[in-house]
Each structure stands twice: as structure tokens, then as C-alpha cells.
Amino acid sequence: MNRFLSLAIRTASVVTLAASAPLALAGSSAASAQTAGAAHMSAAQIVERNVAARGGLQAWHAVNTMTMSGQLEAGGTKNTKLPFTMTLKRPRKSRIEVRFNDQTAFQVYDGAQGWKVRPFLGRNEVEPYTPAEAKAAASWAELDGPLMDYAAKGTRIDVLGMEMVEGHRAYVLKLTMKDGASRRVWIDAASFLELKVDGDARKLDGKMHNVAIFYRDYRKEGGLVMPHTLETVVVGARGTHKLIIDKVALNPQVDDTAFAKPQVTVAKVTHPAPVVSANPALSPRPAASANPGANAGAHPGPRQSASH
């Protein structure tokens, strides 16, 4: 079970952060994109339509904190489902928790440094992020994702062409960040919402495997449009992992101490701290209701209600 828990936590830490539409680091791999038919819209036009489809800049800029909770699949023969909670705060703070057998594993990132506690793996001490984890966290921890205000962030976006993603025509965009890292994202040509992103490649059995993350089940949350199911697929590996968001709260009161380096006494708690109340005007309805702490890793459920 520890092997599956480790993979699930790593998956959730990236998948959940993707809920507000950040993208994973990936290579460009433009050769597979079909360039014909994509020229009628520029990258800037596609991004503009994407931002509008997700609720608009004004609505996203009004959100300073966000909590999501739900369940993630840990895999294994019984495919155990683990409760998770995630909290994001501008500019780049995050806290992710996963609960299993009265234990809570979590990871926190204060915008510059990160720490993790992994009791599932028999580790109750506070461990710092590795350099690779810190770099990934810095990339993922944008509350509204890299497409919004991309020019101000120094990002260049190119249209690679068009591909089919699960029966949907999609624009393939390549994002080149200020630090030179590149990412790909597939944007639905009809709804202009994200359908798929490239995840961080995984090393399994001594070999590197490509990773794809699929976004599904889009719903409205306080004026924002967000995916509520994410599925991570590791090419060449058996099975997939889903993360399902049940509840989203916008602009809850969250103190910065929630993202600070955990104390030993905090690391040994067996339940997460209570989530502070959110702005009732922005809280999701019960019918449309969503944090792990190990190595960082990568929205499907019913077809997207907002667009698919």
C-alpha cells in the first residue's frame, strides 16, 4: 500500500494545483500536431477566448485564496480513495493534505520554500523540498494558471496546430516560460477550455515515461469555470489515477502561517486543521461540491457540464 500511497500523493500534488488551470512542464513535441486549420486564430486570440470561458480576468483577479477538497484514487487492488484538501493563496502559496487511516500527510509551499510530512511512508519528520520539487512548486502554484496575464509573466505562446482529444478538436499551444522551460496545453476549439496538458515525465522501472493529464467535468464556482475531475495517465504504465473535486471555496480567510515550515508537533497531528469559513456569497452549492504531502507529481468524471 505504501507504494500506491506514494504515487497517489505525488499525483495529487500536481493534479490539484492544475484545478485552477496551471500546466505541467513538458517538451514541445510539435511533430505530432496537425498544423492545417489552426492558422485562422492566433495564440493571443485563443488565450483570450480561454480566459473568457473560464470566467474572465476580473473574476479570477478577485480571488486571493481558494480551498478545494475531494478524493483521490490511491490505486492498488481495491483502488483506495483518499480524502484530500488543498489551499492556495496568492502570490504562490499552497498547502496540500491527504488523509489515510487517521493519519495526515501534507506538503506546504510558502512561495519560496517547501516542506513535506509523510507518515504514510513511516516518516513523521519534516522534510524540505528537493530542488526539483521546489522548482515544480514554483511553476504549479499560480492560483489562476500561466495562461492568464501570460505576457506580463514573460511567457511566449505559439500555436503548434490542431489535434483530436477524446473526440474534441483542440488547439495545441506551446508555452515557453521566461526561464526557457516549455509546456503544452490542448484547448477545446469549441468551448476554449483546457482538455489536456502534458505532465512531468515519470521514472518507472529505470525508464522515463511521458505523462498526460485530462481535465473533465467543468462546473461554475462563484463565477469561475473549473474542472472537477482530473485523470493522470502515465504512458506505458497500467492504470490511471483520478482526482475528484467535491467542494470549492473562494476567498476563505487563511493565515500565512498555514504555509510556513511545519513544527514537529504539527507534523504529528492525526487530522487536518479545520478549514476556515469561506465567503458565503462565493461558496459552492452542496450539489456542486473539493491536500497530500509527498513528492510532487500531475480534471475525468461525467462529461463536462459547462462545455462538453
C-alpha positions as CSV (number, residue, x, y, z in Angstrom):
1,M,0.0,0.0,0.0
2,N,2.9,2.4,0.7
3,R,3.9,2.2,-2.9
4,F,0.5,3.2,-4.1
5,L,0.1,5.9,-1.4
6,S,3.4,7.5,-2.5
7,L,2.3,7.5,-6.2
8,A,-1.2,8.9,-5.2
9,I,0.2,11.7,-3.1
10,R,2.7,12.7,-5.8
11,T,-0.1,12.6,-8.4
12,A,-2.5,14.7,-6.3
13,S,0.0,17.4,-5.5
14,V,0.2,18.3,-9.2
15,V,-3.3,17.4,-10.3
16,T,-4.9,19.5,-7.6
17,L,-2.8,22.5,-8.5
18,A,-3.9,22.1,-12.0
19,A,-7.5,22.6,-10.9
20,S,-7.1,26.3,-11.5
21,A,-5.6,25.5,-14.9
22,P,-1.8,25.7,-14.4
23,L,0.1,23.4,-16.7
24,A,2.9,20.9,-16.2
25,L,6.4,21.2,-17.5
26,A,6.8,19.4,-20.8
27,G,8.6,19.3,-24.1
28,S,7.2,20.8,-27.2
29,S,6.9,17.6,-29.4
30,A,5.4,19.7,-32.2
31,A,5.8,17.0,-34.8
32,S,2.6,15.3,-33.9
33,A,0.4,18.4,-34.1
34,Q,-1.6,18.9,-37.3
35,T,-0.8,22.4,-38.4
36,A,-3.5,22.7,-41.1
37,G,-6.6,24.5,-39.9
38,A,-5.0,26.3,-36.9
39,A,-3.9,29.4,-38.7
40,H,-7.2,31.2,-38.5
41,M,-6.7,32.0,-34.8
42,S,-3.6,33.5,-33.2
43,A,-2.3,32.3,-29.9
44,A,-3.4,35.6,-28.3
45,Q,-6.9,35.1,-29.6
46,I,-7.1,31.5,-28.3
47,V,-5.9,32.6,-24.9
48,E,-8.3,35.5,-24.8
49,R,-11.2,33.0,-25.5
50,N,-9.9,30.6,-22.9
51,V,-9.8,33.3,-20.2
52,A,-13.3,34.4,-21.1
53,A,-14.5,30.8,-21.0
54,R,-13.0,30.3,-17.5
55,G,-14.9,33.3,-16.1
56,G,-12.7,36.3,-17.2
57,L,-9.7,38.1,-15.8
58,Q,-11.8,40.3,-13.4
59,A,-13.4,37.3,-11.7
60,W,-10.1,35.4,-11.3
61,H,-8.2,38.5,-10.1
62,A,-10.9,38.9,-7.4
63,V,-9.8,35.6,-5.9
64,N,-6.9,35.7,-3.4
65,T,-7.4,32.4,-1.7
66,M,-9.0,29.1,-2.7
67,T,-9.7,25.8,-1.0
68,M,-10.6,22.6,-2.8
69,S,-11.5,19.2,-1.2
70,G,-12.5,15.8,-2.5
71,Q,-11.0,12.4,-3.1
72,L,-8.0,11.0,-5.0
73,E,-7.5,7.4,-6.1
74,A,-4.5,5.7,-4.4
75,G,-4.6,2.7,-6.8
76,G,-3.9,-0.8,-5.7
77,T,-6.2,-3.9,-6.0
78,K,-9.0,-2.1,-4.1
79,N,-8.2,1.4,-5.6
80,T,-8.5,3.1,-2.2
81,K,-9.9,6.6,-2.3
82,L,-8.3,9.1,0.0
83,P,-9.8,12.4,1.2
84,F,-7.7,15.5,0.3
85,T,-7.8,19.2,0.9
86,M,-5.8,21.9,-0.8
87,T,-5.4,25.6,-0.1
88,L,-3.9,28.2,-2.4
89,K,-3.1,31.8,-1.7
90,R,-1.6,34.5,-3.8
91,P,1.1,35.0,-4.8
92,R,2.4,31.4,-4.8
93,K,1.5,29.7,-1.5
94,S,0.0,26.2,-1.3
95,R,-0.9,23.6,1.3
96,I,-2.0,20.1,0.3
97,E,-3.2,17.4,2.7
98,V,-4.2,13.7,2.2
99,R,-5.8,11.6,5.0
100,F,-5.5,7.8,5.4
101,N,-6.1,5.6,8.5
102,D,-6.3,8.6,10.9
103,Q,-3.0,10.0,9.6
104,T,-2.5,13.2,7.6
105,A,0.3,13.6,5.1
106,F,0.8,17.1,3.8
107,Q,3.1,19.4,1.9
108,V,3.3,23.2,2.2
109,Y,5.0,25.8,0.0
110,D,5.4,29.4,1.2
111,G,6.2,30.9,-2.3
112,A,9.9,30.3,-2.0
113,Q,10.5,27.1,0.1
114,G,8.5,23.9,0.6
115,W,8.3,21.1,3.2
116,K,6.6,17.7,3.5
117,V,5.5,15.3,6.1
118,R,4.8,11.7,5.1
119,P,3.5,9.5,7.9
120,F,2.1,7.0,5.3
121,L,5.7,6.1,4.5
122,G,6.8,5.9,8.1
123,R,8.3,9.4,8.0
124,N,7.0,11.7,10.7
125,E,9.7,14.2,10.4
126,V,9.5,17.5,8.4
127,E,11.5,17.1,5.2
128,P,12.4,20.1,2.9
129,Y,11.6,20.0,-0.8
130,T,14.2,18.8,-3.1
131,P,15.5,21.3,-5.6
132,A,13.3,19.6,-8.3
133,E,10.2,19.7,-6.1
134,A,10.8,23.4,-5.3
135,K,11.1,24.2,-9.0
136,A,7.9,22.3,-9.8
137,A,6.1,24.0,-6.9
138,A,7.1,27.4,-8.2
139,S,5.7,26.5,-11.6
140,W,2.5,25.0,-10.4
141,A,1.5,27.3,-7.5
142,E,-0.1,30.0,-9.7
143,L,-3.7,30.3,-8.5
144,D,-5.1,31.3,-11.9
145,G,-2.6,29.5,-14.1
146,P,0.0,30.5,-16.6
147,L,-2.3,31.5,-19.5
148,M,-3.8,34.5,-17.6
149,D,-1.5,37.5,-17.8
150,Y,1.0,35.4,-19.7
151,A,2.7,38.3,-21.4
152,A,3.3,40.1,-18.1
153,K,5.0,36.9,-16.9
154,G,7.4,36.8,-19.8
155,T,5.8,33.8,-21.4
156,R,5.6,33.3,-25.2
157,I,2.8,31.2,-26.6
158,D,2.9,29.5,-30.1
159,V,0.1,27.6,-31.9
160,L,1.5,24.2,-32.9
161,G,-1.5,23.0,-34.8
162,M,-4.7,21.0,-34.0
163,E,-5.3,17.5,-32.7
164,M,-8.2,15.4,-31.6
165,V,-8.6,14.9,-27.9
166,E,-11.3,12.4,-26.9
167,G,-13.4,13.4,-29.8
168,H,-12.8,17.1,-29.5
169,R,-10.9,19.3,-31.9
170,A,-8.3,21.1,-29.9
171,Y,-5.7,23.7,-30.5
172,V,-2.2,22.7,-29.3
173,L,-0.4,25.5,-27.6
174,K,3.3,25.6,-26.6
175,L,4.2,27.9,-23.7
176,T,7.8,29.0,-23.4
177,M,8.5,30.4,-20.0
178,K,10.8,33.2,-19.0
179,D,13.3,30.6,-17.7
180,G,13.2,28.7,-21.0
181,A,11.0,25.8,-19.8
182,S,8.3,24.7,-22.2
183,R,4.8,23.4,-21.7
184,R,1.9,22.2,-23.9
185,V,-1.8,22.5,-23.5
186,W,-4.7,21.4,-25.6
187,I,-7.6,23.9,-25.8
188,D,-11.0,22.7,-27.0
189,A,-11.8,24.5,-30.3
190,A,-15.5,24.7,-29.3
191,S,-15.5,25.6,-25.6
192,F,-12.0,27.0,-25.4
193,L,-11.4,25.2,-22.1
194,E,-8.4,23.0,-21.3
195,L,-8.8,19.4,-22.3
196,K,-5.4,18.0,-21.7
197,V,-1.9,19.0,-20.6
198,D,1.5,17.3,-20.5
199,G,2.6,16.3,-17.1
200,D,6.1,15.9,-15.7
201,A,7.7,12.7,-17.0
202,R,8.0,9.9,-14.5
203,K,10.8,7.4,-14.0
204,L,9.4,3.9,-13.7
205,D,11.5,0.7,-13.8
206,G,14.5,2.7,-14.7
207,K,12.9,4.4,-17.7
208,M,11.3,7.8,-18.3
209,H,7.6,7.7,-19.2
210,N,5.5,10.6,-20.6
211,V,2.5,11.8,-18.6
212,A,-0.8,13.2,-19.8
213,I,-3.4,14.9,-17.6
214,F,-7.0,15.2,-18.8
215,Y,-9.4,17.9,-17.5
216,R,-13.1,17.0,-17.3
217,D,-16.4,17.8,-15.6
218,Y,-16.2,21.6,-15.8
219,R,-18.6,23.4,-13.4
220,K,-19.1,27.0,-12.3
221,E,-17.8,28.1,-8.9
222,G,-18.7,31.7,-7.9
223,G,-18.3,33.0,-11.4
224,L,-15.3,30.8,-12.2
225,V,-15.4,27.8,-14.5
226,M,-13.2,24.9,-13.2
227,P,-12.7,21.3,-14.0
228,H,-13.8,19.0,-11.1
229,T,-12.1,15.7,-12.3
230,L,-8.5,15.2,-13.4
231,E,-7.1,12.0,-14.7
232,T,-3.4,11.3,-14.9
233,V,-2.2,8.8,-17.5
234,V,1.4,7.5,-17.4
235,V,2.3,6.2,-20.9
236,G,3.3,2.6,-20.7
237,A,2.1,2.1,-17.1
238,R,-1.0,0.1,-16.1
239,G,-4.0,2.0,-14.7
240,T,-4.7,5.7,-14.2
241,H,-5.3,8.0,-11.3
242,K,-8.3,10.3,-10.9
243,L,-8.7,13.2,-8.6
244,I,-12.2,14.4,-8.0
245,I,-13.0,17.8,-6.5
246,D,-16.2,17.9,-4.5
247,K,-16.1,21.3,-2.9
248,V,-14.5,24.7,-3.8
249,A,-14.4,27.7,-1.5
250,L,-13.3,31.1,-2.8
251,N,-11.6,33.7,-0.7
252,P,-11.7,32.0,2.7
253,Q,-9.7,33.6,5.4
254,V,-6.3,31.8,5.5
255,D,-3.4,33.0,7.6
256,D,0.1,32.8,6.1
257,T,1.2,30.6,9.0
258,A,-0.7,27.8,7.2
259,F,2.1,27.8,4.6
260,A,5.1,28.2,6.9
261,K,7.5,25.4,7.8
262,P,5.7,22.9,10.0
263,Q,6.7,22.3,13.6
264,V,7.3,18.8,14.8
265,T,4.2,19.0,16.9
266,V,2.2,20.0,13.9
267,A,3.7,17.2,11.8
268,K,2.4,14.5,14.1
269,V,-1.3,15.6,14.2
270,T,-3.7,12.9,13.1
271,H,-6.3,15.2,11.5
272,P,-6.1,18.4,9.4
273,A,-6.7,21.8,10.9
274,P,-10.3,22.9,10.4
275,V,-10.9,24.9,7.2
276,V,-11.9,28.4,8.0
277,S,-15.3,29.6,6.7
278,A,-15.5,31.0,3.1
279,N,-17.3,34.0,1.8
280,P,-20.9,32.6,1.8
281,A,-21.7,34.5,-1.4
282,L,-19.0,32.7,-3.2
283,S,-19.3,29.2,-1.6
284,P,-20.4,26.4,-3.9
285,R,-23.8,24.8,-3.6
286,P,-23.9,21.4,-2.0
287,A,-24.7,19.7,-5.3
288,A,-21.6,21.1,-6.9
289,S,-19.1,20.5,-4.2
290,A,-13.1,19.5,-3.4
291,N,-4.0,18.1,0.1
292,P,-1.2,15.5,0.0
293,G,2.3,15.7,1.2
294,A,4.9,13.7,-0.5
295,N,6.8,14.1,-3.8
296,A,5.1,16.3,-6.3
297,G,3.6,14.5,-9.4
298,A,0.1,15.8,-12.1
299,H,-9.5,17.3,-14.1
300,P,-12.5,12.6,-15.9
301,G,-15.8,12.0,-14.5
302,P,-19.1,12.8,-16.2
303,R,-18.8,14.8,-19.4
304,Q,-18.2,18.5,-18.8
305,S,-21.4,20.1,-17.9
306,A,-20.2,23.6,-18.9
307,S,-18.9,22.7,-22.3
308,H,-18.8,19.1,-23.2
